[in-house]
Amino acid sequence: MDASLASAFIAARMGQVQMAVAVTMLRMNADAAQSVVKLIDAAQDNMDRLANVAAGIGTNFDISV
């Protein structure tokens, strides 16, 4: 096998590996973004529930023993 042909084959293989790593990283980033959106939605739902609580509830909390 010619050296330039072997070099081209190795370069092509490395390109495939780099693309596979890039795809994996993009999927992980998308999954993380989706998790953040779910977390923000859950926080908003909890804030909506607390918005109906009367003013002053929970402000004077005594934890002395």
URGISUL-V523911 format. One record per backbone hydrogen bond with DSSP energy under -0.5 kcal/mol. CO is the residue of the C=O (numbers start at 0). NH is the residue of the N-H. E is the energy in kcal/mol with one decimal. If there is no record, write none. Layout:
BEGIN
[[CO NH E] [CO NH E]]
END
This chain:
BEGIN
[[1 5 -2.2] [2 6 -2.4] [3 7 -2.3] [4 8 -2.2] [5 9 -2.4] [6 10 -2.4] [7 11 -2.4] [8 12 -2.2] [9 13 -2.4] [10 14 -1.9] [11 15 -1.8] [12 16 -2.1] [13 17 -2.5] [14 18 -2.2] [15 19 -2.2] [16 20 -2.4] [17 21 -2.4] [18 22 -2.4] [19 23 -2.1] [20 24 -2.4] [21 25 -2.3] [22 26 -2.3] [23 27 -2.2] [24 28 -2.3] [25 29 -2.4] [26 30 -2.5] [27 31 -2.3] [28 32 -2.4] [29 33 -2.2] [30 34 -2.0] [31 35 -2.1] [32 36 -2.1] [33 37 -2.1] [34 38 -2.3] [35 39 -2.5] [36 40 -2.4] [37 41 -2.3] [38 42 -2.3] [39 43 -2.4] [40 44 -2.3] [41 45 -2.2] [42 46 -2.3] [43 47 -2.3] [44 48 -1.6] [45 49 -2.0] [46 50 -1.5] [48 51 -0.9] [49 52 -1.4] [53 56 -1.5] [55 58 -1.5] [58 60 -0.8] [59 61 -0.6] [60 62 -0.6]]
END
